[in-house]
Amino acid sequence: MTIASKPPAAFALSNPAGLYDPSANGYSHLAVLAAGARIVCVAGQGGETETGALDADFRAQVRQAFANLRIALEAGGAGTADVFKLTVLIVDHTMERLVILGEELARAFGPGMKPACTLIPVPCLALEGMLFEVEALAAVTG
């Protein structure tokens, strides 16, 4: 009987000694890709639904943006567990919005280390009323 082995991880996340622990803010400091990993690049996803509707609530937009991200990742043969880097844009960033982001990251990505992430406060985004956008890089093997 042959036991199928799990493919090697496409990347490793870490928080090097000498840097603060960013886990409470929902990210890791470092992502290192394995040789031969295939990269899936997802353009910025906002909180609009498939029909283009955009909720005025920040949390609703974050949740929808992560749902949109999952759809795009799946189309590229990846999932949230394959994401090694996020870039997040938040209109009128506040600590309250940072807490919401952390909660929604935990909901979308589950327990464990989160991807490396950069949060960029911005005055506005592409669509009127858009409050949040997330882009991702994922790595898969095979």
N, C-alpha and C positions, 0 to 999 in steps of 0.2 A: 504494500500500500504506500503510495506517495503522498506526502503532505505538501500542499501548496504553500510556498513561502510568500510572505508579504513583500511586495516590491520595496526597494530601499526608499527611504524618505527623500523627497525632492529638495528639502531644505531643513535647516535647523534654526530654531529661535533661541536667543539667549539674552541675559542681562549681565554683562560683564562686571566683575568686581571693580569698584571705584566709581560706579555710576549709581544713582538712586534707583530704588525699586519702582518701576512705573506701572506695576500690575494693577494698582488701585485706579489708575487712569485709563486702563483698558488697552495697553500696548506693551510691546517688547522693544528693547533698544536695537537689537541686531537680528538680521536674517541672513544666513549664508546658504546659497544654493549649491546643491550637489552637481557634480559633473554630469552632463547629459540631460539635465532637467529641461523640459519644454516649458516656456513661459506663456501664460495666458494674460493678456493685457485688457482690462475692462475700463472703458471710458467712464467718465463721471456719471453716476446715476443719481438722479434727484428723486423727490418724493411724489412724482406724478404717477397716476395709474396708467394702465394700458390705453385708456380713452383720453388721457391728457389731463384728467382732473387733478387738482392740487389742493389738499387740505390746508387750511390756514394754521393748524396746530403744529408746533415744532416736533413734538414726539411722533405724531402721526406721519409727518414727512420723513423722519429718520427711519421709522419702522418700514415704511413703503420703499424707501431708498435701499434698505438692506434686502428687502424682498426682491426688488429689481436686480440688485447685485447677484443674488442667488440664481435668478433666471439666466442672466448673462453668463455667469460662471458655468452653469450646467451646459449651456449651448457651446461653450469652449472645452467641454470635457473635464471640468474641474468642479470643486465645491468649496465651501467656506474653509474646510480643513486644509485646503491647498493654498490659501491666501497667505503670502508672506509680507506684503506691504500694502498699506492703505494710505491714501491722502484724503483728508476730510476738510471740507470748506463749510464754515458756519457763518451765516449772516448775523451781525450784532451779537457776537459771542459773549457769553456770561458764564459764571461758575454754575448757575442753574442748568444751563444748556450742556455744560461739560458733564454734569451728573447724569442727565438724561442720556447723553451719548454713551457714557460708561454702562448704564443699565441696558441700553439697546444693543450695544456690542456684546454684552454677556448673553443676552437673549438670542442674538443672531449667530454668535460663534461658539456658544456653550462654555463649559468650564475649561480650565487650562490656560496656557499662555496665549496671548493675542498677538496678531501680526505687528510688525514694526509699523509705526503710524506717525504721520505729520498732520497736525491740525492747523489750518490757516484761517484766521478770522478775516472776513471780507465784508465790504459795505453792501454788496448785492451780487446776485448770480444771474444766469442767463435768462430766466423767466421771471416775470413779475410775480411776487409772492413766494418765490422759491427761497427757502431758509437753510437748506442743507443739500450737500452733494458729496458723494464718496466715489473715489476711483480705486481700483485694486490691481495688484499684480499677484498672480498665482503661479505655482510651479508644479508640474506633474511629471512623473516618470513614465517611460514606455510609449 
